[in-house]
Amino acid sequence: MRLALFDLDHTLLSADSDVLWCEFMIAEGRLAPLFAEHYKDMAQRYDAGTVTPVDYCDFHARTLAGRTVAELQPLRERFFETRVRPRIPDDSRELLQRRREFGETIVLTTATNRVVSELTAADLGVDHYLCTELERHDADGRYTGRTTGVLNMRSGKIDRLRQWLQAAGHPEHLLREASFYSDSINDLALLSVVKRPIVVDPDPRLESTAHRKGWTVLRLNRPVSTPPVDAVAVPVRTLVPETPREGDRRGQAR
């Protein structure tokens, strides 16, 4: 088995799921308009790589405190259809499909919590999905506003992948031999662990790191954004071979 790991926000999705969710909940009257100042500040700190995983994940978990699964379900469905699906570019779906054709197991790993990102993972048809998990009250199932387990952010993504591999009975070396696609400096730890790090429309700090380390920089066609004029576009097809050569199969099997 070969693993193809993917980040979600600004990688497969041309936006930040948590920002979209906060905007959506304000528009729905479920969060106060003044909350916009707080989530925008959190997003800026995340992009800069200066917020801690605990602060980031707990901030977004608190927006769900006191709500039930049943209450949130129609909101989640409407959120996905109106805010998320239109922002998944065709290039993302093509990239995932070509990794499937190459025989790789696709794992989506995101810091975004399950309420916000689960329907996206289902729509993308990934084989496995790792996210930040949320705590619920035993008595009534309402979300407590807290997270539970290892936060799936920065080095936590490595820990969660190792936990998943162990629970599934897979050897840990699969992680070291994997490919990982991400846009964010927040994923530097996982990018540094895998055999094939690929940065996708990266933020400035990650792009600088990628050039210094000789990592592949991939540009997707995103109708809502324009790549820098000096960016060298790398077509998806050049990164994913049509089929592995027989010699490659033998080499990968060793």
Phi, psi and omega in degrees: 000135175243137184258135169244110183264140181227133165284165181256294190290128182064010173247283174278331180253135182273051180183178174256119184302319183293320177296314178301319181296316180296317177299317181297314183293328174293316179297328180277357181078015181267343173230147182290145179304327180294343179296338182303321180299323183285315182289329177292321176296318179296319179297320178295319179292324176295312181300326180280348181075024185254349180271145178282153176304321180297312181297318183293308185292322179293323179303311182284331176296324182294337179291347183253000185301133176084356182265150180261163177299317182296321179295322185279335188303310178295328176294316179299317182294317179292321177300313181297314184292324186264330186251327188262304185308317180295347183255012173264107184288155178301326180299326179294316179294322178294318179299314178298317181297320181288329174292323176297315180298333179278359175085018182267151175270124187264126179238122174267124181232117188222146175286341181294140185288168187296320181303318186277326191250350187296317181293329176294316179300319180295318181295323180286344176069033180289157181284324180217153189219121178239133183212179172281128184265152185246144179276143176230149177294138178294324188292310186235001177075007179287146178290137185276344187089011178237160176267170177218147180077190180287128179292132185272064183214141182051233184295341176298332177296323177294314180300316181293322177295320178295320177298316181296315179299316181296316181296328181273357180076024180261147180290147183293337182295344176299328178292316180293335182264003186279168166254152180218130181250125179204157178256347200246141174298338178294343180258017183301322182300311181290321177301327183281344182270325188280163180286326189231082177279131179229120181263136188244115181044057193288157171291163187304318182293318180290323179297317177299317178296318181297317179296321181293324183268353180078025178282153177290136175248119183252134175249126175262152175281109183240108182304334184270357181217160181238126179291158178304149185296334181266006181287139176263113182287134176247109182300146179305318186296335179283342182266339183237104181300154179300307178213147178291141176287157183302320179296324178295320180299317181294321181293321181289335182283341183280000000 
